[in-house]
């Protein structure tokens, strides 16, 4: 909601810039999408490695 209000203020004060932002937002989102997918994959690998390293402690009865 605050983002929409800020965009409306930009539309009132500088409408060409607001329309440019409205058009470019989906393009920027599409460009950044692969980086988000790589981040999700890397986070999954780190979670797997952490679970693998903590496995002996969990088997021996360590804290969760």
C-alpha positions as CSV (number, residue, x, y, z in Angstrom):
1,X,0.0,0.0,0.0
2,X,2.7,2.6,0.8
3,X,4.4,1.7,-2.5
4,X,1.1,2.5,-4.4
5,X,0.8,5.8,-2.5
6,X,4.4,6.8,-3.4
7,X,3.7,5.9,-7.0
8,X,0.6,8.1,-7.0
9,X,2.6,11.0,-5.6
10,X,5.2,10.4,-8.4
11,X,2.3,10.3,-10.9
12,X,1.1,13.7,-9.7
13,X,4.4,15.4,-9.6
14,X,6.3,13.8,-12.5
15,X,3.9,11.7,-14.7
16,X,6.5,10.8,-17.4
17,X,8.8,9.2,-14.8
18,X,5.9,7.4,-13.2
19,X,4.7,5.9,-16.5
20,X,8.3,4.9,-17.3
21,X,8.6,3.1,-14.0
22,X,5.3,1.4,-14.7
23,X,6.5,0.1,-18.0
24,X,10.0,-0.9,-16.9
25,X,9.0,-2.7,-13.7
26,X,8.0,-6.0,-15.4
27,X,11.2,-5.9,-17.5
28,X,13.4,-5.5,-14.5
29,X,11.4,-8.2,-12.7
30,X,12.1,-10.6,-15.6
31,X,15.8,-9.8,-15.7
32,X,16.2,-10.4,-11.9
33,X,14.2,-13.6,-11.9
34,X,17.1,-15.9,-12.7
35,X,19.1,-14.4,-9.8
36,X,16.2,-15.2,-7.4
37,X,16.1,-18.8,-8.7
38,X,19.9,-19.2,-8.2
39,X,19.5,-17.7,-4.7
40,X,16.8,-20.2,-3.8
41,X,19.0,-23.1,-5.1
42,X,22.1,-21.9,-3.2
43,X,20.0,-21.6,0.0
44,X,18.8,-25.1,-0.4
45,X,22.4,-26.4,-0.9
46,X,23.5,-24.6,2.3
47,X,20.6,-26.0,4.2
48,X,21.5,-29.5,3.0
49,X,25.1,-29.1,4.0
50,X,24.2,-27.8,7.4
51,X,21.9,-30.8,7.9
52,X,24.6,-33.1,6.8
53,X,27.2,-31.6,9.1
54,X,24.8,-31.6,12.1
55,X,23.7,-35.2,11.5
56,X,26.2,-36.9,13.8
57,X,25.2,-34.6,16.7
58,X,21.5,-35.3,16.1
59,X,22.2,-39.1,16.0
60,X,24.1,-39.0,19.2
61,X,21.3,-37.1,21.0
62,X,22.4,-33.5,20.7
63,X,20.1,-30.5,20.8
64,X,17.9,-29.9,17.8
